[in-house]
Amino acid sequence: MIPVIKRELKEMKEACKAKNINLNIKNMKIILSKLLISLFRRANELDEALLEKGCNLS
């Protein structure tokens, strides 16, 4: 998961840079919260895909 997190964070930083948003403490809180939401969404999609294939991890 570490490479996925690094890639997501890099993409968010690049998006902020493209929009001319400074990366101060306040903005980093917003970026990190969006990062967590993105990771939870990705985990949910992965769970659904595994369930469709018949993999039950419970």
C-alpha positions as CSV (number, residue, x, y, z in Angstrom):
1,M,0.0,0.0,0.0
2,I,2.9,2.4,0.5
3,P,3.6,2.9,-3.2
4,V,-0.2,3.6,-3.7
5,I,-0.2,6.2,-0.9
6,K,2.9,7.8,-2.3
7,R,1.4,8.0,-5.8
8,E,-1.9,9.4,-4.6
9,L,-0.1,12.1,-2.5
10,K,2.2,13.0,-5.4
11,E,-0.9,13.4,-7.7
12,M,-2.6,15.6,-5.1
13,K,0.6,17.8,-4.6
14,E,0.8,18.2,-8.4
15,A,-2.8,19.2,-8.6
16,C,-2.3,21.8,-5.9
17,K,0.8,23.1,-7.7
18,A,-1.2,23.3,-11.0
19,K,-3.9,25.3,-9.2
20,N,-1.3,27.6,-7.5
21,I,-2.3,26.4,-4.0
22,N,0.4,26.9,-1.3
23,L,1.2,23.8,0.7
24,N,0.9,25.2,4.2
25,I,-0.3,23.4,7.4
26,K,-4.0,24.3,6.8
27,N,-3.9,23.1,3.2
28,M,-2.0,19.9,4.2
29,K,-4.8,19.0,6.5
30,I,-7.3,19.2,3.6
31,I,-5.0,17.2,1.3
32,L,-4.4,14.5,3.9
33,S,-8.1,14.2,4.6
34,K,-8.8,13.9,0.9
35,L,-6.0,11.3,0.7
36,L,-7.6,9.2,3.5
37,I,-11.0,9.4,1.7
38,S,-9.4,8.3,-1.5
39,L,-7.6,5.4,0.2
40,F,-10.9,4.2,1.8
41,R,-12.7,4.5,-1.5
42,R,-9.9,2.4,-3.2
43,A,-10.0,-0.2,-0.4
44,N,-13.8,-0.5,-0.8
45,E,-13.5,-0.9,-4.6
46,L,-10.9,-3.6,-4.0
47,D,-13.1,-5.4,-1.5
48,E,-16.1,-5.3,-4.0
49,A,-13.9,-6.6,-6.8
50,L,-12.7,-9.5,-4.6
51,L,-16.2,-10.4,-3.5
52,E,-17.3,-10.5,-7.2
53,K,-14.5,-12.9,-7.9
54,G,-15.6,-15.1,-5.0
55,C,-12.8,-14.3,-2.6
56,N,-14.2,-14.0,0.9
57,L,-11.6,-12.5,3.3
58,S,-13.8,-12.6,6.4
